[in-house]
Structure formats: C-alpha cells, structure tokens
Amino acid sequence: MDDDYLMTRQLLVFFHALIGSCKDLLPIILVIAFFQFAVLQQPMPNILDILLGLLLVVLGLTFFIYGLEMGLFPIGESMAQAFAKKGSIVWLVTFAFCLGFGTTVAEPALIAVAEEAAKVAASGNIIENTLAAQLEYANGLRYTVAFAVGLAIVIGVLRILRGWPIHYLIISGYILVVIFTSIAPKWIIGIAYDSGGVTTSTITVPLVTALGVGLASAIKGRNPMIDGFGLIAFASLTPIIFVMLYGMFIG
C-alpha cells in the first residue's frame, strides 16, 4: 500500500513537472512559429525532425526539473545542515570550495566557452596555433574559473556564518572588476565577462542555491530568505576578476 502510494505520488510530481516544462517552452514555440509563418512566410524545414527534437527538449527539461526536486535540492540542503550542526567551520568551508570547484569544472557551458576561446586565441596569435596549446589554454581557463567559483562559495558561506551585509561585498567586488577591466588585456575582457555568466548554469545553480538555503536554515538567527540567497551572485562575480588576472598572466 505504501509502495503504491509513493509510486502514485512520484508519477503526479513527474506529470506536474511535464506540464510545467510545456508551459515554459510554449512562449518560445509561439515566437518561432509566428516569425516563421507570419513574417518569413516560409514552411518549416524538416518538420518531423523539429517535432522530434522538441519532444526530446520537453522530456529532457522535465527529467532535469524532476531530478532537481527529487535529488539535488534535498541533498544540498541536508549536507549543509549536517555540516552546520557538526560545528566544524573547516569542513564546511572545504565542502563549499569543493562543491563550487567541482560543479563548475563539469559545467557544459564553461567547457564550450573555454574551447571556443582557445580557438580564437590561437587564430589571433595570442597562443600557439597547435592543439596542445589550445587544450592547455582551455583547461587553464576552466580551472581558473572553477577556482574562482570555489572561492566565491567560500566567501558566501562565511557571509552567512558571520552575517556580513551582502551589498558591501558585491559593491567591493564590482569595484575590483572595474579596476581590472581598465588594466587587463583587451582580448581577455569579453571572455572574462562571459565566464562569469556561464558559471551560473544547469549544474552549479541548484546545488549552490540548496547549500545557501540549507545553511541559513540550520543556523540560529539567520533568515533563509534574506541570508540563504546571494551565493550565485558571488559565483558570477569572482570569475570575471580571476579570468582577467589569467589573461594578464599568460599575456
């Protein structure tokens, strides 16, 4: 009886995620259809492939959301609360850094940006036009961003623990961004700003958000709504600074 109830409940949750995915994708579909048929006035090429691809996108987004609600959010919150109750700041900070570093290294968007940046750097004679040089540049960029995100999560965790005002930290960070933008090589600035954006994507955001909310919920005197959010802002900010430093180092 309990197994049947749990199965039914899981199916309802999955169905709810499926409906949500369809609602989220509907505006995109309507915009594409409007411009394709009303403005361009052309038939949709390879309609069967497009419909199959759309179905796969809906299912992929559904499984992703379902997986977040079922696994990533709960484990992130529970581990944050467990570390907070354990009372070891060293282990909590170590966990925060490893979480930020590990999720960022595996971020598909960052991998794509790093590989593209390596190709452009080689064609622009910033690095040698060899596969080995491009791989070294791309990996260096990835690990630089990952280290920056790990450090950012550590700062965010310390902010929650100490109750530091988030706006002072963010303002100070962007002052550093402006300073480094004025002295960094011009060719690295765009890459640095893009690197800050791609870190806040499918893998990093759910776990980091769950970490912040779980930690703020476990510490007495902290409000999860006020103190639990803001880690993503640090994860977007610090890579900009570190990638510009990376550009100055290899330039």
N, C-alpha and C positions, 0 to 999 in steps of 0.2 A: 504493500500500500504506500509506504513511504517512498519507495523507488519510483512508483508510478507518479506520485505527486511531484517529485523532483524532476522527473523527465518532462512532465507537462509544463512545469514552471520554466524549465530551460527552453522548451520549444516556444513558449509565449515570449520569453525575453528575446530569443533569436528572431521571431516574427516581428516583434516591436522594432528591433534593430534594422530588419529588412525594410519595413515601412519607412523608417527614418532615413535610410540611405536613398530610397526612391524620392522622397521629398527633397532631400539635399541636392540630388542630381537633376531634378525636374527643371529648375531655372536655367541650368546650363544647356539642357536639351532644347528648351524652348528658344533660347537665344540663337543657338546654332541653326535650328530649323527655320527660324524667322529670316535670318540673313541668307541662308542657303536658298530658300524658295521664294521669299518676297523681294529681297534686294538683288541677289545674284541671279535669281530665276533660272537655276540650273538643277537638274536631277542629282540626287545624292549618289556619288560613285561608290561601287562595291557595297551596296546596301546591306547584303547578308553579312559581310564581314564586320560592318559597322554595328549592326544589331547584336552580333555575337560578342564583339568587343564591349559593347555597352552592358550586356548581361554579365560579362566577367567583371567589369568595373563595379557593378552593383553588388555582386556576390563578394568580391574582394573587400569592398568598403564595409559590407555587413559583417563579414567574418572579423575584420580588423576591429571594428567597434565592439563587437561581441567579445572578442578576446581581451580588449582593454577592460571592459566591465567585469569580466569573469576572472582574469588573472593579473594583469599588470597593476591596475589601481589597487586592488586588495593587498598584493604582496609588497608594493611600495609603501603603503601606509602602515602595514603591520610591522615591517622591518624597521621603519623609522621610529615607531612607538616602542618597539623592543629595545632598540639602541638607547632611546631616551630613558627608559626605565632601568636599563643596565647601569646608567650613570657614568659611562666612560666616554669622555669627550674625544679622546684619541681615536678610539674605534669608530665613533660616529663620524668624525672628520675624515678618517681613512675611507670609510664606506662611501661618504659623499663624493670624495675625489674619484674613487674608482668607478662609481656609478656614472658620474659626468664624463670621465675619460672613456669608459667602455662603450657607453651608448653613442658617443659622438664618433668614435673611430668606425663604428658599424653603420653610421648614418649614410644611406644611399645617396642623398642629395650632396653631401660633402664629398663623397668619392667621385661623383660626376663632375663637380666644380673643380676639384683638385686635378683630375685628369685633363680637363679642358684647359685649365690654366697652365698646365705643364706643356701642352701642345703649343699654345700661343706664346709662352715664354721661349720655347725653342725656336719658333719661327721668327720671333723678334730679337734673336741673338742675346737674350738675357742669360740663357743657359746653353750648353752644347746641344746640338740637334741630333741626339742619339737616344735610343730607347732607355738606356741605363740612366742617363742624365734626367730624362723626363720622369722616370719612375722614382728616382731619388728626390726630385723636386716635389712631385705629387705626394709622396709619403711624408716628406718633411712638412709640407703644408698641412696634411691631415693630422699628424701628431702634434703640431703646434696648436692647431685649433682645439684638438682634444684636450691637451694640457690646459689651455686657457679655459675651456668649459669646466674641467675638473676643479680648477682653482676658483672659478666663479661660483660653483655649487658650494664649495667650502666657505666662501665669503657669505653666501646666502644663508647657510646653516648657522654660522656664527652670528649673523644678524638676528636670526630667530632666537638663538640662545641668549644673546645679550640684550635684545630689544632695541637694537640700533634703528634709527629712522631710515627708511629706505631711500627717501628723496635725496638725502645728503650724499649717500653712496652713489646713486645714479648720476647726480649732477657732477660729482667729482670725476666719475668715470668718463663722462662725455667731455669734460674739460680736457682730460688727457687725450681723448680721441681727436679733439680739435688741434691740440698741440702737435701730436704725432702726424696728423694729416698735413700740417704745414712743413714738416721736415722729412717725411718719408719719400722714397722714390715714387714718382707719379704712376709708374706702371703697376705698383702693388696696391694702390689706394682702392681702386674698384674691386679688386679681388678680396681685400680685407673687409670691405663693407658687405660684399656678398657672402663671405664666410660667416659673418655674424648672423646673416639671415638663414642660411641653410642649416645651422645647428638646431634651430627650433622646429623640428620636423617630426616625422611619424614615430621614431623610436625614443628620442630624448624627452619630448614634452610629457608624455603620460607618466613615465617613471619619476621624472624630476618634480612634476606637479604633485604626484602622490607622496613623494618624500617630504615636500614642504608642508602639505596639509596634515599628513600623519604626525610630523614632528611638532607642529604648532598645537595639534590636538592633545598631544601627550604631555606638554609642558604646562605646568600651572601658571596662570596669569597671561597666557598667550591666546589670542583670538585667531582661529583658523582662517576666518575671512580676511582679517587685517594682516596677520603675520604669516599665514600659510602660503600666500602667493607672492610672486616677485622673483623667484629663482630663475624663471625663464628670461627675465629682463637682464640679469647678470650674465646668463649664458649667451645672450645676443651681443652684449657689450664687450666683454673681455677679449673674444677672438679678434675683434677689429684692431685692438691695440697690439696684440701679440703677433698677428699676421703682418702688420706694418713693421714691427721690430724684426720679424723674419725677413722681410724684404730688404731692410737696411743691412741685415747681417750678411745675406748672400749677394747683395748688390755691391 
